[in-house]
Amino acid sequence: MLANRVRSIKPSPTLAIDAKAKELKSSGVDIVNFGIGEPDFDTPENIKEAAIKAIRDGFTKYTPASGIVELKDAIIEKLKNDNGLDYTRDEIVVSCGAKHSLYNIAQAILSPGDEVLIPSPYWVSYPDQVILNDAVPVIVDTEEKDNFKLNPESLERHITDRTKALILNSPSNPTGFAYARETLERVAEIAIEKGIFIISDEIYEKIIYDGFRHISIASLGDDVKAITITVNGLSKSHCMTGWRIGYAAGPRDIIKAMTNIQSQSTSNPNSIAQKAAVEALKGNQDSIKRMVSEFKDRRDFIVAELNKIRGLSCPMPQGAFYVFPRVDGLYGKGFNGWSITSSSELSLYLLEEAEVAVVPGAAFGKDAYIRLSYATSIGQIKKGVERLKKACEQLS
């Protein structure tokens, strides 16, 4: 008999779409995959060489559960230089990816019945991680007219005596929008006043465009820093998705609890990947600039092309590598036996009829939208958009 909590969660829709796309591709179908949030650039050579050196040096044993001192010091230096944040080693824990860090936070601070505020649209794993820890996800809706950003007044309305935390993701997956200082300051004021934690997921902080400046909410003052757990990692910024290195910085007691949880679950993150992560943080950062420049060109192209398709409208994101076009102008239409009434049906139609993989907006709490990742080559983007346009314009 399975535990009740398992019955309440579902597999990650983004990973499921990616698996289906890869399965079709392996069987000979020419799929254009806009589904997965994974940079198509290779891990930089200096990082790979650091891992090879670690293997040759025999750095292949257990490490401290919360990460090696050398990596913690590199993270401390990064947070100070990039984010204006001061932490000590016992306020840092390194985990097996940012997703693992987020789960450890939920384990450390949530009790049965606690409520966690999650702005919608949200990354697909936030609600399920809350549910897995016997707490209650409370979805706070946002609107495209507000660039999908949390309205402080709406935040206040959703806070109850059971509210334990707010999850903030900037830049956002799936929308690519990011928070400016003024909004973050108001959110911080409310969180301090109400005594709730802020879980700040900043995994896309390096991938921003048009001169936008990323602000870590914990940097806005000692009071907000005391209630904030900042989460980041190397998967997106340094093209290290498979290396599984993420980290959290926050109040000492929470980090200690996360370390204890990790010591009894996974133990340390991969030792070799930790050495590579040190080089990623301390070594040459030019590869990030080149990658972001390429992503900007892709963003500009895909947004312009999607906005030419009848029934679609696509806002211009400020960061990450996703677009989140509105597609409900196609609902109620059909073609060749298909009847499109939801983002899930549209996504299936595009996969089977156009051989294009996208993620339905329903997975992110917004059924009027779909998500496309432009973390693929410009050639693939052009091919995929052409197919998508033809498939959409067949609907009538």
Beta strands, then each sheet from edge to edge (+ up, - down):
strand 1: 32-33
strand 2: 92-95
strand 3: 115-120
strand 4: 136-141
strand 5: 163-169
strand 6: 197-201
strand 7: 228-233
strand 8: 246-249
strand 9: 322-323
strand 10: 333-335
strand 11: 338-340
strand 12: 356-357
strand 13: 359-360
strand 14: 370-373
sheet 1: 1+ 12+
sheet 2: 2+ 8- 7+ 6+ 5+ 3+ 4+
sheet 3: 9+ 14- 13+
sheet 4: 10+ 11-
end
